């Protein structure tokens, strides 16, 4: 069943948390509705059916693994994102301090670290070795992109006697985790694979938000504010800011709403044209002539149809995007030069500055709770799943649900409406 969570078998051990969590243990009846709107629930109940729901996360009274005898490993994959070190720290502390699991490996440089021929020796993690890592950006374990041979990775997990593998990464990483789980099941090995979704674009399906997102758009606001200051202090100043968002424009939208200085927000989900009376360039000319400055925020995946883009892919299999920021910079400068209208355009691309910062206090709390939920799930014998937050509750989500799509900004929904009301831009620029 698609909405159920795979288990390694019967839970036979009493949880060491029973002395302090007796009223906090979760059971089979603890679930969160997929659609929490009243009309949807009434319709399903009216047909005599049970609504789709997610299993709620948290400690279980009986667990699959004997914690002192278990071995865990943590691997971080893909691009950097605020909060990865917080997740690592949270997993280690929960395993070591509360479950008594003391053999914890940190796999170096992503999935490469699970292939011995690359020569990346795992780290041994302890609470004292991770006590301050949350104050730094990036990942203390290192990261890499791209898939590795699943058979070789499972072989190495066997060599290390790993019982629970915690995988921190985005959709490609989670597909890799699902492949590892499938190979483990094929070999009949009782090992758990638990995912913690990492994507700075906030585009993982069926979760309220990804960790690091609040930090990311807060840092993005600083770049937008700087662009506004530059634009407003120059003759016909234009600030152009390119932000992350390959397929989903959440960071661009939230930075626009928070900064309150943006006149045009461009995202992948809403096509736009450059030319014509309703195109971006003509509206930018009108805004600049009227108000003497303008600010544009563009997500990296916006406007790809306007450029000549190759079919090349990166190590993770993602199509290499055209650089919409530099493209717009060139087109805007040429447009105004052809009309003999002086402008002062300032282009800002803060992507790597945003990716590398430590998590904010809000994200720190969120990461800690995600990490704790991941440990509870792994120790209980659940596998082939990730932890996330849905409708404000931490839940278990099967890998299969989140690896076949992306969460995107809905052009007809409230978020994009709020953006248009804030910027004053028309619903269509084409």
C-alpha positions in Angstrom: 0.0 0.0 0.0 1.5 3.3 -1.1 0.7 5.2 2.1 2.0 2.6 4.5 5.5 2.5 5.9 7.8 -0.5 5.3 9.0 -2.3 8.4 11.9 -4.7 8.9 9.9 -7.0 11.2 8.4 -7.4 14.6 9.6 -5.0 17.3 10.8 -7.1 20.1 12.8 -4.8 22.4 11.4 -2.3 24.9 12.5 1.2 24.2 15.0 2.7 26.7 12.9 5.8 26.5 10.0 4.2 28.3 10.9 5.7 31.7 10.6 9.3 30.4 8.3 9.0 27.4 5.6 6.7 28.6 2.8 9.1 27.5 4.7 10.3 24.4 4.9 7.0 22.6 3.2 6.8 19.2 1.1 3.9 17.9 -0.6 2.7 14.8 -3.6 5.0 15.4 -1.6 8.2 15.5 -1.9 9.6 12.0 -2.2 12.9 10.2 -4.7 13.5 7.4 -3.2 14.1 3.9 -6.0 16.6 3.1 -7.1 18.4 6.3 -9.8 20.5 4.7 -13.3 19.8 6.0 -15.1 19.3 2.6 -12.5 16.7 1.5 -12.8 14.7 4.7 -16.6 14.8 4.7 -16.7 13.6 1.1 -14.5 10.6 2.0 -16.3 9.7 5.2 -19.6 10.1 3.3 -18.5 7.3 1.0 -17.8 5.1 4.0 -14.0 5.3 3.3 -11.1 6.2 5.5 -9.1 9.3 4.3 -5.5 9.1 3.2 -3.2 9.8 6.0 0.5 9.7 7.1 1.9 7.8 10.0 2.9 10.3 12.7 6.6 10.3 13.8 7.9 9.9 17.3 9.2 7.2 19.7 7.7 3.8 19.8 7.3 1.7 23.0 8.7 -1.4 21.3 11.6 -1.2 18.9 13.3 -3.5 16.3 16.9 -2.9 17.1 18.7 -3.5 20.4 20.2 0.0 20.6 23.5 -0.8 22.4 24.3 -3.4 19.8 23.2 -1.4 16.8 25.5 0.5 14.4 24.4 3.7 12.6 25.8 5.7 9.7 25.1 9.2 8.4 25.7 10.4 4.8 25.2 13.9 3.3 24.8 14.3 -0.4 24.2 17.0 -3.0 24.6 20.8 -2.7 25.1 22.6 0.5 22.2 23.9 2.5 21.9 25.6 5.9 21.2 23.1 8.7 23.0 20.0 7.5 25.4 20.1 10.5 22.4 20.6 12.8 20.8 17.4 11.5 24.1 15.4 12.0 24.4 16.7 15.5 20.8 15.9 16.3 21.1 12.3 15.1 24.3 11.7 17.0 23.0 13.1 20.2 19.7 11.3 20.1 21.3 7.9 19.3 24.2 8.2 21.8 22.6 10.0 24.7 19.0 8.6 24.7 19.2 5.2 23.0 22.7 4.2 24.0 23.8 3.6 20.4 27.5 4.4 20.5 28.8 3.1 17.1 28.0 5.9 14.7 29.9 6.5 11.5 30.0 9.7 9.4 30.3 8.7 5.8 32.7 11.1 3.9 31.8 13.0 0.7 28.3 11.6 0.0 27.7 8.3 -1.7 31.3 8.2 -2.8 32.1 7.4 0.8 30.1 4.2 0.6 32.4 3.0 -2.3 35.8 2.0 -0.8 37.8 2.5 -4.0 37.4 6.3 -3.6 39.4 6.0 -0.4 37.2 8.1 1.9 37.6 6.7 5.4 34.5 7.0 7.6 34.6 9.2 10.7 33.6 8.0 14.1 31.0 10.4 15.6 30.5 11.1 19.2 28.5 13.9 21.0 31.8 15.7 21.9 32.9 15.6 18.3 29.7 17.3 17.0 29.0 19.6 20.0 29.7 22.8 18.1 29.2 21.9 14.4 25.8 23.6 14.3 27.6 26.9 14.5 29.2 26.3 11.1 27.7 26.2 7.6 28.1 23.3 5.2 28.6 19.7 6.3 31.5 18.4 8.4 31.2 15.1 6.5 31.6 16.6 3.1 29.3 16.0 0.1 29.3 15.0 -3.5 26.9 14.7 -6.4 25.9 11.8 -8.6 24.9 8.2 -8.2 27.2 5.3 -7.3 27.0 1.6 -7.8 24.3 0.3 -5.4 25.8 -3.1 -5.0 29.2 -1.6 -4.0 27.4 0.7 -1.5 25.5 -2.2 0.1 28.6 -4.3 0.2 30.3 -1.5 2.2 27.4 -1.2 4.6 27.8 -4.9 5.3 31.5 -4.5 5.9 30.8 -1.7 8.4 28.0 -3.7 10.0 25.7 -0.7 9.6 22.1 -1.4 10.8 20.6 2.1 10.2 21.7 4.4 7.4 20.5 8.0 7.7 20.6 9.8 4.3 20.5 13.6 4.1 19.8 14.9 0.6 17.4 16.0 -2.1 15.2 14.1 -4.6 18.2 12.5 -6.4 19.7 11.4 -3.1 16.4 10.0 -1.9 16.1 8.0 -5.1 19.5 6.6 -4.4 18.4 5.8 -0.8 15.3 3.9 -2.2 17.7 1.9 -4.5 19.9 1.0 -1.5 16.8 -0.1 0.4 15.6 -2.2 -2.6 19.0 -4.0 -2.8 19.0 -4.6 1.0 15.6 -6.2 0.7 16.8 -8.3 -2.3 19.6 -9.6 -0.2 17.4 -10.2 2.8 19.4 -7.9 5.0 17.6 -6.3 8.0 19.0 -2.8 7.6 17.0 0.4 7.8 17.3 3.4 5.4 15.9 6.7 6.7 15.9 9.9 4.7 16.0 13.5 5.9 14.9 15.7 2.9 17.4 18.4 2.1 16.6 21.0 -0.6 17.2 24.7 -0.4 14.5 25.1 -3.1 11.8 23.8 -0.7 10.5 21.5 -3.5 10.1 18.2 -1.8 6.6 16.8 -2.1 4.3 16.3 0.9 6.2 18.4 3.4 5.4 21.8 4.8 8.9 23.1 4.3 12.4 21.7 4.0 15.1 22.5 6.6 17.3 25.4 5.8 14.6 27.2 3.8 13.9 29.9 6.4 17.6 30.6 6.7 17.9 30.7 2.9 15.2 33.2 2.2 16.2 35.4 5.2 19.7 35.6 3.7 18.2 36.3 0.3 16.3 39.3 1.7 19.7 40.8 2.5 20.7 40.6 -1.1 17.4 42.0 -2.3 17.7 44.9 0.2 21.2 45.7 -1.0 19.9 45.7 -4.6 17.2 48.1 -3.6 19.6 50.5 -1.9 21.9 50.5 -5.0 18.9 51.0 -7.3 17.3 53.8 -5.3 20.5 55.7 -5.0 21.3 55.9 -8.7 19.8 57.6 -11.7 17.3 55.1 -13.2 18.8 52.4 -11.0 17.8 48.8 -11.6 18.6 46.1 -9.1 18.6 42.5 -10.5 18.9 39.6 -8.1 19.1 36.0 -9.1 18.1 33.5 -6.4 18.0 29.7 -6.2 15.0 27.8 -7.6 15.6 25.4 -10.5 12.0 24.3 -10.7 10.2 26.0 -7.8 10.2 29.7 -7.0 9.6 29.5 -3.2 12.8 31.4 -2.2 12.1 34.1 -4.8 8.5 34.5 -3.6 9.3 34.6 0.1 12.3 36.9 -0.3 10.0 39.2 -2.4 7.3 39.2 0.3 9.8 39.8 3.1 11.9 42.5 1.5 8.9 44.6 0.3 11.1 46.4 -2.3 10.6 44.1 -5.3 8.7 45.3 -8.4 9.0 42.1 -10.6 9.3 38.5 -9.3 10.0 35.9 -11.9 9.7 32.2 -11.2 9.8 29.0 -13.2 6.1 28.3 -12.7 4.9 31.5 -14.4 6.2 32.1 -18.0 6.9 35.6 -19.1 8.0 37.4 -22.3 10.6 40.0 -22.8 9.2 41.9 -25.8 5.9 43.5 -26.5 3.7 45.9 -24.6 3.0 43.5 -21.8 6.6 42.1 -21.8 9.1 42.6 -19.0 11.3 45.1 -20.8 8.5 47.5 -21.6 7.0 47.3 -18.2 10.5 47.9 -16.7 10.9 50.9 -18.9 7.6 52.3 -17.7 8.4 51.7 -14.0 11.9 53.2 -14.3 10.6 56.3 -16.2 7.8 56.8 -13.6 9.7 55.9 -10.3 13.4 56.3 -11.3 14.3 52.8 -9.9 13.2 49.2 -10.0 14.1 45.9 -8.4 13.8 42.5 -10.1 14.1 39.1 -8.4 14.5 36.1 -10.7 14.7 32.4 -9.7 17.4 30.5 -11.5 15.0 28.3 -13.4 12.8 31.1 -14.7 12.7 32.1 -18.4 14.6 29.0 -19.7 12.3 29.0 -22.8 13.8 32.5 -23.7 17.4 31.1 -24.0 19.2 28.6 -26.1 19.7 25.8 -23.5 21.7 22.7 -24.1 20.6 19.2 -23.1 23.8 18.7 -21.0 23.3 17.4 -17.4 25.4 17.7 -14.3 26.7 14.9 -12.1 23.3 14.6 -10.4 21.5 14.2 -13.7 19.9 17.6 -13.7 19.7 19.5 -17.0 22.2 22.4 -16.9 20.2 25.6 -16.9 21.0 28.7 -18.9 22.1 31.6 -16.7 18.9 33.7 -16.6 20.5 36.4 -14.5 23.3 37.2 -17.0 20.8 36.8 -19.8 18.5 39.4 -18.4 21.3 41.7 -17.5 22.4 41.7 -21.1 18.9 42.1 -22.5 18.0 44.9 -20.2 21.1 46.9 -20.9 20.7 46.5 -24.6 17.0 47.4 -24.5 17.7 50.8 -22.8 20.8 51.5 -24.8 18.7 51.1 -28.0 16.3 53.8 -26.6 19.1 56.1 -25.5 17.9 55.9 -21.9 20.5 55.9 -19.2 20.2 53.2 -16.6 22.5 52.0 -13.8 22.0 48.2 -13.5 23.4 46.3 -10.5 23.4 42.5 -10.7 23.6 40.4 -7.6 24.0 36.6 -7.4 24.3 35.6 -3.7 23.6 31.8 -4.2 26.8 30.4 -2.6 26.7 33.0 0.1 23.2 31.8 1.0 24.0 28.1 0.8 27.0 28.2 3.1 25.7 30.0 6.1 24.8 28.4 9.5 21.2 27.7 10.2 19.0 30.3 11.9 17.6 29.6 15.4 14.3 28.7 13.9 15.9 26.2 11.5 18.1 24.9 14.2 15.1 23.9 16.2 13.4 22.4 13.1 16.6 20.4 12.3 16.9 19.0 15.8 13.3 17.8 15.8 13.7 16.2 12.3 16.8 14.4 13.5 15.1 13.1 16.6 12.2 11.9 14.5 14.6 10.2 12.1 16.3 8.3 14.9 13.0 7.1 16.4 11.9 5.8 13.0 15.2 4.0 12.3 15.5 2.4 15.8 11.9 1.2 15.5 12.7 -0.8 12.3 11.0 1.4 9.8 12.7 1.8 6.4 12.4 3.1 2.9 10.9 6.4 4.2 11.8 10.0 5.1 10.7 12.2 8.0 9.1 15.5 7.3 6.5 17.9 8.7 2.9 17.9 7.3 0.2 20.2 8.6 2.4 21.1 11.5 3.1 17.5 12.6 6.2 15.3 12.0 5.3 12.3 9.9 6.7 9.3 8.1 6.5 9.5 4.3 7.4 6.6 1.9 10.3 7.3 -0.5 8.0 6.4 -3.4 5.7 9.3 -2.8 8.4 12.0 -2.9 10.6 10.8 -5.7 8.0 11.2 -8.5 7.4 14.9 -8.5 8.3 18.3 -7.1 6.4 20.8 -4.9 5.9 23.9 -6.9 4.3 27.4 -6.5 0.7 27.2 -7.8 0.1 30.2 -10.0 -3.6 30.3 -9.0 -3.0 29.9 -5.2 -2.6 32.3 -2.3 1.2 32.6 -2.3 1.5 33.8 -5.9 -1.5 36.1 -5.4 0.3 37.7 -2.4 3.5 38.2 -4.5 1.5 40.0 -7.2 -0.2 42.2 -4.7 3.1 43.0 -3.1 5.0 43.8 -6.3 2.1 45.3 -8.3 3.2 43.2 -11.4 0.4 41.9 -13.7 -0.7 38.3 -13.6 0.6 37.8 -17.1 3.7 39.3 -18.7 3.2 38.0 -22.2 
